[in-house]
Amino acid sequence: MGVSIVSDGWSDKQKRPLINVMGASAGGAMFIKAINASGNIKDGEYLAATFIDAIKQIGSSNVVQIITDNASNYKSAGLSIETRYPHIFWTPCVVHSLNLALKSIYDPSEKSPQYAYCKWIVDLVSDVENIRNFIVNHEMALAIYNKYFKLCLLRVADTRFASAIVMSKRLREFRPTLEKMVMDSDWRIYRDGSNEGNSQEVKTCVVNDVRWDNLDYFLSFTEPIYNMLQVADTDSPVLHLIYDMWDTMIENVKKMVFEHEGIDLISGHSDFFDAIHQVLESRWNKSNTPLHCMAHSLVPKYYNESWLQDGSNGVSRIAPHEDQEVS
């Protein structure tokens, strides 16, 4: 049958910790149950028991994998399931993995090795957030903005995948409107008010071509990651495509970075790309399972001569059965 059990935890308006359990197959997705975990510690043992109940309900011979996020308690539960049912895989959600990779790029820990290379992105995303917040939180600024554009600058929920990318894309789209807003004669009113400093900071950001160029660059090299996230975040089965998609995505990120830095794609070297590559490779190593390799090796396309010869940078691809890592 080939059923995937998909689960996620969340809190409702009453702050009750809920766990959703669904079954997904080629025939579509089906809701199985939702559990109110109030009064329980959602550790690996508790989650494993929850999943085992779902497995028994579906029939263990029908279940191929359990898909959850990458949290340590879900990982512990997944590994416990694999021990009890050797034929069932625990698979970290690829969309969640990509979202964590993006967050490590635009919001890295100050202790991480990527921070020195990505500090400019941290500042850039902060500017995007500040511009949006200033406009929607100040009546006069919002009124001036609405003179030129009626589409609201809605806040993108933090729970949405790649929220910083979505907000940055939206702000980039509204650049002409924002430039008209800060050049409007009514914007000068802020000079005499308590918002002078903030309004001037917003204006400085909006009229700064270098910042917009940096935003364009940020959106260009993260676009392959964001595109893969969108493809994977659907109801369609894509497990068999993930292995190749991840490799292709990293190569496309490399192209964008090397092109921007004017570096030869074959012989060149970029410290910035190395930092990004380390993030992407680390996430892939944590989420890649033998199931991805097996699904990849069973797709006829990856043995086709046209696909094998259509590798990036003119380098031929390797068929799955000749790829040491896949084997």
C-alpha positions as CSV (number, residue, x, y, z in Angstrom):
1,M,0.0,0.0,0.0
2,G,2.9,2.4,0.8
3,V,1.4,4.7,3.5
4,S,3.4,7.5,5.0
5,I,2.4,8.6,8.5
6,V,2.7,12.4,8.8
7,S,2.6,14.1,12.1
8,D,3.1,17.6,13.5
9,G,2.6,19.3,16.9
10,W,1.0,22.7,17.4
11,S,-1.0,24.7,19.9
12,D,-4.6,25.9,19.5
13,K,-6.1,29.2,20.8
14,Q,-6.5,27.7,24.3
15,K,-2.7,26.9,24.2
16,R,-3.5,23.2,24.3
17,P,-0.7,21.1,22.8
18,L,-2.1,19.1,20.0
19,I,-0.6,16.4,17.8
20,N,-2.0,15.7,14.3
21,V,-1.6,12.3,12.7
22,M,-2.3,11.8,9.0
23,G,-1.8,9.0,6.5
24,A,-0.6,9.8,3.0
25,S,-0.2,7.6,-0.1
26,A,-0.4,7.9,-3.8
27,G,-4.2,8.0,-3.4
28,G,-4.1,11.1,-1.3
29,A,-4.0,12.2,2.3
30,M,-6.4,11.1,5.1
31,F,-6.8,12.5,8.6
32,I,-6.4,9.8,11.2
33,K,-6.6,11.6,14.5
34,A,-5.6,14.6,16.7
35,I,-4.4,14.1,20.2
36,N,-4.7,16.6,23.1
37,A,-1.3,16.1,24.8
38,S,-2.2,18.3,27.8
39,G,-0.7,16.9,31.0
40,N,1.8,14.8,29.1
41,I,5.5,15.3,28.4
42,K,5.9,15.1,24.6
43,D,9.2,13.2,24.8
44,G,10.3,10.5,22.4
45,E,8.7,7.7,24.4
46,Y,5.3,9.4,24.4
47,L,5.4,10.2,20.7
48,A,6.6,6.7,19.8
49,A,3.5,5.2,21.6
50,T,1.3,7.6,19.6
51,F,2.8,6.6,16.3
52,I,2.7,2.9,17.2
53,D,-1.1,3.2,17.8
54,A,-1.4,4.8,14.3
55,I,0.7,2.1,12.8
56,K,-1.4,-0.6,14.3
57,Q,-4.6,1.1,13.1
58,I,-3.3,1.2,9.5
59,G,-1.4,-2.1,9.6
60,S,2.4,-2.2,10.0
61,S,2.8,-4.0,6.7
62,N,1.2,-1.0,4.9
63,V,3.4,1.7,6.4
64,V,6.7,2.7,4.7
65,Q,7.7,5.7,6.7
66,I,6.9,8.2,9.5
67,I,7.5,11.9,8.5
68,T,7.9,14.5,11.3
69,D,9.9,17.7,11.9
70,N,13.5,17.6,13.0
71,A,13.0,18.2,16.7
72,S,15.0,15.9,19.0
73,N,11.9,14.3,20.6
74,Y,10.5,13.4,17.2
75,K,13.9,12.1,16.1
76,S,14.0,9.9,19.2
77,A,10.5,8.6,18.5
78,G,11.4,7.9,14.9
79,L,14.5,5.9,15.9
80,S,12.5,4.0,18.4
81,I,9.9,3.1,15.7
82,E,12.7,1.9,13.4
83,T,14.0,-0.4,16.1
84,R,10.6,-2.0,16.6
85,Y,9.7,-2.0,12.9
86,P,12.9,-2.4,10.9
87,H,11.0,-1.9,7.6
88,I,9.6,1.5,8.6
89,F,11.8,4.6,8.1
90,W,11.8,7.8,10.1
91,T,12.1,10.6,7.6
92,P,12.6,14.2,8.7
93,C,10.3,16.6,6.8
94,V,12.3,18.0,3.8
95,V,10.4,21.3,3.9
96,H,11.2,21.7,7.6
97,S,14.9,20.9,6.8
98,L,15.0,23.5,4.0
99,N,13.4,26.1,6.2
100,L,16.0,25.4,9.0
101,A,18.7,25.8,6.4
102,L,17.3,29.2,5.3
103,K,17.1,30.3,8.9
104,S,20.8,29.3,9.4
105,I,21.6,31.6,6.5
106,Y,19.5,34.7,7.3
107,D,19.4,34.3,11.1
108,P,22.5,32.4,12.2
109,S,23.7,32.1,15.7
110,E,26.5,34.5,16.6
111,K,28.5,31.5,17.7
112,S,28.1,29.7,14.3
113,P,30.9,29.7,11.7
114,Q,28.5,31.2,9.2
115,Y,27.8,34.3,11.2
116,A,30.8,36.3,10.0
117,Y,29.8,35.6,6.4
118,C,26.1,36.1,6.8
119,K,26.1,39.1,9.1
120,W,25.1,41.4,6.2
121,I,22.1,39.2,5.6
122,V,21.0,39.5,9.2
123,D,21.2,43.3,8.9
124,L,19.3,43.2,5.6
125,V,16.4,41.1,6.9
126,S,16.3,43.4,10.0
127,D,15.9,46.4,7.7
128,V,13.1,44.7,5.8
129,E,11.3,44.0,9.1
130,N,11.9,47.5,10.4
131,I,10.5,49.1,7.2
132,R,7.4,47.0,7.3
133,N,6.8,47.5,11.0
134,F,7.2,51.3,10.8
135,I,4.7,51.6,8.0
136,V,2.0,49.5,9.5
137,N,2.4,50.8,13.0
138,H,2.3,54.5,12.3
139,E,-0.9,56.0,11.0
140,M,0.7,58.8,9.0
141,A,3.3,56.5,7.3
142,L,0.5,54.1,6.4
143,A,-1.7,56.9,5.0
144,I,1.2,58.1,2.8
145,Y,1.9,54.5,1.7
146,N,-1.8,54.0,0.8
147,K,-1.7,57.1,-1.4
148,Y,0.5,55.2,-3.9
149,F,-0.5,51.6,-3.3
150,K,-3.6,49.8,-1.9
151,L,-2.1,46.4,-1.4
152,C,-1.4,45.9,2.4
153,L,2.0,45.2,3.8
154,L,0.7,42.2,5.8
155,R,3.0,40.6,8.2
156,V,4.1,37.1,7.2
157,A,3.6,34.7,10.1
158,D,6.8,33.4,11.7
159,T,5.2,29.9,11.5
160,R,5.1,30.1,7.7
161,F,8.1,28.5,6.0
162,A,10.7,30.9,4.7
163,S,8.9,33.9,6.2
164,A,11.9,36.2,5.8
165,I,12.1,35.3,2.1
166,V,8.4,35.9,1.5
167,M,8.6,39.3,3.2
168,S,11.7,40.3,1.4
169,K,10.2,39.4,-2.0
170,R,7.1,41.5,-1.1
171,L,9.1,44.5,-0.1
172,R,11.2,44.2,-3.3
173,E,8.1,44.2,-5.4
174,F,6.9,47.4,-3.6
175,R,10.1,49.3,-4.1
176,P,8.6,52.0,-6.5
177,T,5.8,52.6,-4.0
178,L,8.2,52.9,-1.0
179,E,10.4,55.3,-2.9
180,K,7.4,57.5,-3.7
181,M,6.3,57.3,0.0
182,V,9.6,58.6,1.5
183,M,9.9,61.3,-1.1
184,D,6.3,62.6,-0.4
185,S,6.1,66.1,1.0
186,D,4.0,64.8,3.9
187,W,6.9,62.5,5.0
188,R,8.7,65.7,6.2
189,I,6.2,66.0,9.0
190,Y,8.1,63.3,10.9
191,R,11.1,65.6,11.2
192,D,9.2,67.7,13.8
193,G,7.7,64.7,15.6
194,S,8.9,62.0,17.9
195,N,9.3,59.6,14.9
196,E,12.1,61.7,13.3
197,G,14.9,59.2,13.9
198,N,12.9,56.2,12.8
199,S,11.4,57.9,9.8
200,Q,14.8,59.1,8.6
201,E,16.2,55.5,9.1
202,V,13.4,54.1,6.9
203,K,14.0,56.7,4.3
204,T,17.8,56.0,4.3
205,C,17.1,52.3,3.8
206,V,14.5,52.9,1.0
207,V,16.7,55.3,-1.1
208,N,19.9,53.3,-0.7
209,D,20.6,51.5,-3.9
210,V,23.3,49.3,-2.3
211,R,20.7,47.9,0.1
212,W,18.4,47.0,-2.8
213,D,21.3,45.4,-4.7
214,N,22.1,43.3,-1.6
215,L,18.4,42.4,-1.4
216,D,18.4,41.3,-5.0
217,Y,21.5,39.2,-4.4
218,F,20.0,37.6,-1.3
219,L,16.9,36.7,-3.1
220,S,18.8,35.4,-6.2
221,F,21.0,32.9,-4.4
222,T,18.2,31.7,-2.0
223,E,15.7,31.3,-4.9
224,P,16.8,27.7,-5.6
225,I,16.3,26.8,-2.0
226,Y,12.9,28.5,-1.9
227,N,11.8,26.9,-5.1
228,M,12.7,23.5,-3.9
229,L,10.8,24.2,-0.7
230,Q,7.7,25.1,-2.7
231,V,7.9,22.0,-4.8
232,A,8.3,19.8,-1.7
233,D,5.5,21.6,0.2
234,T,2.7,20.0,-1.8
235,D,0.4,17.0,-1.5
236,S,2.1,15.3,-4.4
237,P,4.6,12.5,-3.8
238,V,8.1,13.8,-4.4
239,L,10.3,11.5,-2.3
240,H,11.7,10.0,-5.4
241,L,12.9,13.4,-6.6
242,I,14.4,14.8,-3.4
243,Y,17.9,13.3,-3.8
244,D,18.4,14.9,-7.2
245,M,16.6,18.1,-6.3
246,W,18.9,18.7,-3.4
247,D,22.1,18.2,-5.5
248,T,20.7,20.4,-8.2
249,M,19.6,23.1,-5.7
250,I,23.1,23.3,-4.2
251,E,24.6,23.6,-7.7
252,N,22.2,26.4,-8.6
253,V,23.1,28.3,-5.4
254,K,26.7,28.0,-6.3
255,K,26.1,29.4,-9.8
256,M,24.3,32.4,-8.4
257,V,27.1,33.1,-5.8
258,F,30.0,32.6,-8.2
259,E,28.3,34.7,-10.9
260,H,27.8,37.5,-8.5
261,E,31.4,37.4,-7.3
262,G,32.8,37.0,-10.8
263,I,34.5,33.7,-10.0
264,D,35.1,30.9,-12.5
265,L,32.6,28.1,-11.7
266,I,35.1,25.3,-12.3
267,S,38.3,26.6,-10.8
268,G,37.2,29.4,-8.6
269,H,36.7,29.5,-4.8
270,S,34.3,31.5,-2.6
271,D,34.5,31.6,1.2
272,F,30.9,32.9,1.2
273,F,29.6,29.9,-0.8
274,D,31.6,27.5,1.4
275,A,29.7,28.9,4.4
276,I,26.4,28.4,2.7
277,H,27.4,25.0,1.3
278,Q,28.2,23.9,4.8
279,V,24.7,24.7,6.0
280,L,23.0,23.0,3.1
281,E,25.2,19.9,3.3
282,S,24.8,19.6,7.0
283,R,21.0,19.7,6.7
284,W,21.0,17.1,3.9
285,N,23.2,14.8,5.9
286,K,20.8,15.0,8.8
287,S,17.7,14.4,6.7
288,N,18.9,12.0,4.0
289,T,17.9,8.4,4.5
290,P,18.4,5.1,2.6
291,L,14.8,5.6,1.5
292,H,15.7,8.7,-0.5
293,C,18.5,6.7,-2.2
294,M,16.3,3.8,-3.0
295,A,13.5,6.0,-4.4
296,H,16.1,7.9,-6.5
297,S,17.5,4.7,-7.9
298,L,14.1,3.5,-9.0
299,V,13.3,6.5,-11.2
300,P,13.9,5.6,-14.9
301,K,14.6,9.2,-15.8
302,Y,17.9,9.1,-13.9
303,Y,19.2,6.3,-16.2
304,N,18.2,8.2,-19.4
305,E,21.1,9.3,-21.6
306,S,19.7,12.8,-22.1
307,W,19.6,13.3,-18.3
308,L,23.0,11.9,-17.8
309,Q,24.6,14.2,-20.3
310,D,22.7,17.3,-19.1
311,G,24.7,17.9,-16.0
312,S,25.6,21.3,-14.6
313,N,28.8,23.0,-15.8
314,G,29.1,20.5,-18.7
315,V,29.9,17.7,-16.3
316,S,28.0,14.4,-17.0
317,R,25.8,13.1,-14.2
318,I,26.2,9.6,-12.7
319,A,23.5,6.9,-13.0
320,P,22.3,5.8,-9.5
321,H,23.7,2.3,-9.8
322,E,27.2,3.8,-10.5
323,D,27.0,6.4,-7.7
324,Q,28.9,5.2,-4.7
325,E,27.0,7.3,-2.2
326,V,23.6,6.0,-3.5
327,S,24.9,2.4,-3.6
